[in-house]
Amino acid sequence: MTTLRVGARTSPLARTQADWVAARIEARGVPCEFVGVVTTGDVDQRALTQIGGTGLFVGAVRSGLVRRTIDVAVHSLKDLPTGAEPGLRIAAMPEREDVRDVLVGSTLDALGDGARVGTGSPRRAVQLQAWAHRQGIDLQVVPVRGNVDTRIGHVGSGALDATVLAAAGLRRLGRLVAEGPDGRCRVVSAGEGGTPEDGVVAQLVPTDVLLPAAGQGALAVEVAEDNELPELSAVDALDDPATRARVTAERTFLARLEAGCLAPVGVLASLHASPPSGTGDSQAQDLTLDAVIGRTIGSDVAHPAVPELLQVSLTGAVSQARQLGTELAEQALSRLGHDLRR
Ligand SMILES: NCc1[nH]cc(CCC(=O)O)c1CC(=O)O
């Protein structure tokens, strides 16, 4: 039996995700070992919007697959460029974690005029500005990046009133605790307890306020197409078809817009039972794709001109995930007059 070398970045989240995948492969009787890979995104501390380009975090991990220093790569799907990578295939998209963003440092209704919210994500910035506009408050969105603790540190020091992170990452790290009504929760330090008194006040943000990034909360487990180790069938078995359908629709939408992970685009696919059709097909599932596009592309994240959002939505058969993504993108592009594509 060959031990599969499972590669990922060395950040705490990447390591936790790789261990999560490795444990599931091992549950199928195949031993694994972790191989850490350092990437450009980890060593370059400039704002992500400045370094530019997609796939910053995944390039080095992928080249490990090609050079065969690893057999399996684990990525956050959100960080994976939408284009297919020649010679590689996504063997599994395991069951998705929480898709929502979480506001850390404040609840939504405690944000008042002039509140400083840190995010380097144009998607989050434009949706927060639009939400604040609807509430009649004036938010200051401050561009920040860095890991969870750096960002939460800015809240603790008073430099920011709040920051926004993906709930999935915090959950995987065991740092999102004490969930109560309206998604109120706490974010605790690594290793800290989980009583309601610990940590920082936080709130899971409903998706009608913040639509997530394509693939948020999901993992991509990637392998080289020409790696013929029989042990890799344990990796294919981790695929969750519902997650794959949803993520495929979201990523096709993003790809058709020719928008990368830094575009002001939120998109979420959800599965639900189809309305009765009279054909007796009780198993039929529909997929609804909701998306928002900020029209402030190219402008300063901190000071978007107008918090204007285009909202689009489409429902169809789950088997048509790719087509739904393309169709919704075409609808959005025609309404935008193609100005997203520069
Ligand atoms: N862009 C960085 C990134 N990529 C994946 C996650 C978290 C896990 C996920 O969304 O699946 C994060 C951090 C964040 O956005 O807060």
The ligand as a Gaussian input file, in Angstrom:
#p B3LYP/6-31G(d) Opt

LIG

0 1
 N       -9.276000      34.391000       0.269000
 C       -8.640000      33.642000       1.298000
 C       -9.463000      32.489000       1.749000
 N       -9.624000      31.403000       0.983000
 C      -10.445000      30.519000       1.647000
 C      -10.793000      31.090000       2.858000
 C      -11.660000      30.491000       3.885000
 C      -12.282000      29.161000       3.583000
 C      -13.311000      29.164000       2.494000
 O      -13.914000      30.203000       2.164000
 O      -13.547000      28.088000       1.944000
 C      -10.170000      32.337000       2.941000
 C      -10.227000      33.294000       4.067000
 C      -11.398000      34.238000       4.064000
 O      -11.940000      34.609000       3.010000
 O      -11.798000      34.672000       5.142000

